[in-house]
């Protein structure tokens, strides 16, 4: 049980950020599959170029591992 309303607020903020990150990563994956270029994907997702590059370089079978690694690097693990 959370100790205070501040704890609940922080947990909700973190959850929203993590959900938004998941959505951005999904957009990057789909845009890569559709052949969008790096600059366009960075613009669409507002992710750092280095993260988009990692997504673009991932094989389809390794995408889950890549996404987990990215979330760790971004501090969402």
Sine and cosine of phi, psi and omega as CSV:
sin_phi,cos_phi,sin_psi,cos_psi,sin_omega,cos_omega
0.00,0.00,0.74,-0.68,0.01,-1.00
-0.89,0.46,0.52,-0.85,-0.01,-1.00
-0.98,0.22,-0.50,0.86,-0.09,-1.00
-0.45,-0.89,0.16,-0.99,0.05,-1.00
-0.90,0.44,-0.50,0.87,0.03,-1.00
-0.90,0.43,-0.64,0.77,0.04,-1.00
-0.89,0.46,-0.67,0.74,0.01,-1.00
-0.90,0.43,-0.70,0.71,0.01,-1.00
-0.87,0.50,-0.71,0.70,0.01,-1.00
-0.90,0.44,-0.65,0.76,0.02,-1.00
-0.90,0.44,-0.66,0.75,0.03,-1.00
-0.91,0.41,-0.68,0.74,0.03,-1.00
-0.87,0.50,-0.70,0.71,0.01,-1.00
-0.88,0.47,-0.69,0.72,0.02,-1.00
-0.88,0.48,-0.66,0.75,0.03,-1.00
-0.91,0.41,-0.68,0.74,0.02,-1.00
-0.90,0.44,-0.68,0.73,0.00,-1.00
-0.91,0.42,-0.64,0.77,0.04,-1.00
-0.91,0.42,-0.66,0.75,0.03,-1.00
-0.91,0.42,-0.63,0.78,0.02,-1.00
-0.89,0.45,-0.71,0.71,0.03,-1.00
-0.85,0.53,-0.68,0.74,0.00,-1.00
-0.91,0.42,-0.67,0.74,0.02,-1.00
-0.90,0.44,-0.65,0.76,0.01,-1.00
-0.91,0.42,-0.66,0.75,0.04,-1.00
-0.87,0.49,-0.69,0.73,0.03,-1.00
-0.88,0.48,-0.69,0.73,0.00,-1.00
-0.89,0.46,-0.67,0.75,0.02,-1.00
-0.89,0.45,-0.75,0.66,-0.02,-1.00
-0.91,0.42,-0.66,0.76,0.01,-1.00
-0.91,0.42,-0.60,0.80,0.06,-1.00
-0.89,0.46,-0.72,0.69,0.02,-1.00
-0.86,0.50,-0.54,0.84,-0.01,-1.00
-0.99,0.11,-0.09,1.00,0.07,-1.00
1.00,-0.01,0.26,0.97,0.06,-1.00
-0.91,0.42,0.49,-0.87,0.01,-1.00
-1.00,0.08,0.22,-0.98,-0.08,-1.00
-0.82,0.58,-0.77,0.64,-0.05,-1.00
-0.85,0.52,-0.67,0.74,-0.01,-1.00
-0.91,0.41,-0.68,0.73,-0.01,-1.00
-0.92,0.40,-0.65,0.76,0.05,-1.00
-0.87,0.50,-0.70,0.72,0.01,-1.00
-0.89,0.46,-0.73,0.68,-0.05,-1.00
-0.91,0.43,-0.65,0.76,-0.13,-0.99
-0.99,-0.11,-0.34,0.94,-0.10,-0.99
0.88,0.48,0.37,0.93,0.11,-0.99
-1.00,0.08,0.40,-0.92,0.07,-1.00
-0.90,0.43,0.55,-0.83,-0.03,-1.00
-0.82,0.57,-0.64,0.77,-0.03,-1.00
-0.88,0.47,-0.59,0.81,0.02,-1.00
-0.95,0.32,-0.65,0.76,0.02,-1.00
-0.90,0.44,-0.64,0.77,0.04,-1.00
-0.86,0.52,-0.69,0.72,0.01,-1.00
-0.88,0.48,-0.66,0.75,0.02,-1.00
-0.91,0.43,-0.69,0.72,-0.04,-1.00
-0.91,0.42,-0.50,0.87,-0.04,-1.00
-1.00,0.08,-0.15,0.99,-0.04,-1.00
-0.97,0.23,0.66,-0.75,0.11,-0.99
-0.98,0.22,0.34,-0.94,0.01,-1.00
-0.85,0.53,-0.63,0.78,-0.05,-1.00
-0.96,0.27,-0.37,0.93,-0.02,-1.00
-0.98,-0.17,0.10,0.99,-0.14,-0.99
-0.87,0.48,-0.62,0.79,0.00,-1.00
-0.89,0.46,-0.71,0.71,0.03,-1.00
-0.88,0.47,-0.68,0.74,0.00,-1.00
-0.88,0.47,-0.69,0.72,-0.01,-1.00
-0.90,0.43,-0.68,0.73,0.03,-1.00
-0.88,0.48,-0.67,0.74,0.02,-1.00
-0.89,0.45,-0.68,0.73,0.02,-1.00
-0.89,0.46,-0.71,0.71,0.00,-1.00
-0.87,0.49,-0.63,0.78,0.06,-1.00
-0.88,0.47,-0.75,0.67,-0.01,-1.00
-0.87,0.50,-0.55,0.84,-0.03,-1.00
-1.00,0.07,-0.07,1.00,0.05,-1.00
1.00,0.06,0.42,0.91,-0.01,-1.00
-0.93,-0.36,0.60,0.80,-0.02,-1.00
-0.84,-0.54,0.00,0.00,0.00,0.00
